[in-house]
Amino acid sequence: MKFRDLAYETSSALLANRARSLLTILGIVIGIASVIAMTALIDGVKAQLVGQLGLNMSRTVSITCWPPGNQPLDQGDIEEMGQALAGDYEFVTGYTYAGGPASSSTAEVEYLNITACEPAYFQGMGLAATQGRLFTEEEEEDGAMVVVLGGSSVQNLFGSPDADCVGKTVRIGSSQYTVVGAIKTDTPYQSDIAYMPASTAVTRLIGQGGYSSWQILGFAREGSDMYAVAANTESYLYQRYDIPYPEEGQTSFSSDEGYVYVQTAQALIDQLDATTATFRMLALAVASISLLVGGIGIMNMMLTNVTERIREIGLRKALGARRGDITGQFLLESVTICIVGGVIGVGVGYGGAWLLASVAGSALSSMMGGSGELVPVISPATVVVATVICVGIGVVFGWYPARRGARMDPVEALRYQ
């Protein structure tokens, strides 16, 4: 029997029992919709966390080193590190923190958190100006009196998060600074922050509420093994500053002995991937119960179909139909039910994911602040897996009824009343 004839017979058989077919499809729809909705929501939460925490910069390495004798690293040490590890990093840059009260011509804030950094810091952290520009290498070398605003500082100093602040001046501490740009961030926790050339902050602010210790940011070369880069960095720092390696199970030393802490964004991403994979497996396990029920419903329907069509089966076999033809016809009916249910389930699941995302986003917004926008993510791989599952269910649960019909004796089948 040609596939075209099989398809025609399948559609005719399913349409002849519309109510029964729709009820059977419903079990598959619920199962597939559950899989799609949960995986899309989990992937959406992961994407939001990656964006909010800055984990999309997988080449970024955060380095903390405190040599023995309570002596923090300075800029010279950081430059030396960059030269020694040039094979692993495109650049290594230092940054520190300062701060103080700030005011503009229209408002003031009690404390503005200053990140004193070099322009390379913006590339390493994946930051870009949404207004104006970022400060330049020349401004860093000259100690220019410029600042880039971020977080909620634009709103609190100029009245609106979208206020045009470029070219205006703000007073930080006892000095005036020109705003050259602004960075808009979308994180759960907004604070009054700004970025300033490190040379300017060291001269003007360090000692006025700032910190003398430097944090280190490395930006690995493209294609690097991030775990190997982290291991090389740790090895260099332990040997360069004669810091004892921690014993097994020991996480840190006192500042007198020194310590090293190196963390890659890739490690955090891998940990997040493992966590979301666990939740995805749990969602699949829960949805599989619904799919199992749907599969049993398909088997029940197909057994009923076989019973109702015994005389038809006998007639077909008497006219020359082989066992494979009968098996193929009933299997195609079973698979068709599952695929139709899967297609509907994907659509229902994606719609359900948006509904759940809106509810979860509102909850996150009320608890953590921020925009609270949660966008579900449905990957092609999920749709492919759902399709394979549907075909698999159709074959597995349709095989027994199909073979039962194919093995009937044509004489006995024709006698069936």
Buried (B, 14 or more C-beta within 10 A) or exposed (E): BEEEEBEEBBEEBBEEBEEBBBEBBBBBBBBBBBBBBBBBBBBBBBBBBBBBBBBEBBBBBBBBBBBBEEEBBEBEBBEEBBEBBEEBBBBBBBBBBBBBBBBBEEEEBEEBBBBBBBBBBBBBBBBEBBBBEBBBEEBBEEBBBBBBBBBBBBBBBBEEBEBEBBEBBBBBBEBEBEBBBBBBBEBBEBBBBBBBBBBBBBEBBBEBBBBEBBBBBBBBEEEBEBEEBBEBBBEBBBEBBEBEEBEEEEEEBEBEBBBBEBEBBBBBBBEBEEEBEEBBEEBBEEBBEBBBBBBEBBBBBBBBBBEEBBEBBBBBBEEEBEBEBBBBBBBBBBBBBBBBBBBBBBBBBBBBBBEBBBEBBEEBBEEEEBEBBBBBBBEEEBBEBBBEBBBBBBBBBBBBBBBBBBEBEBEEBBEEE
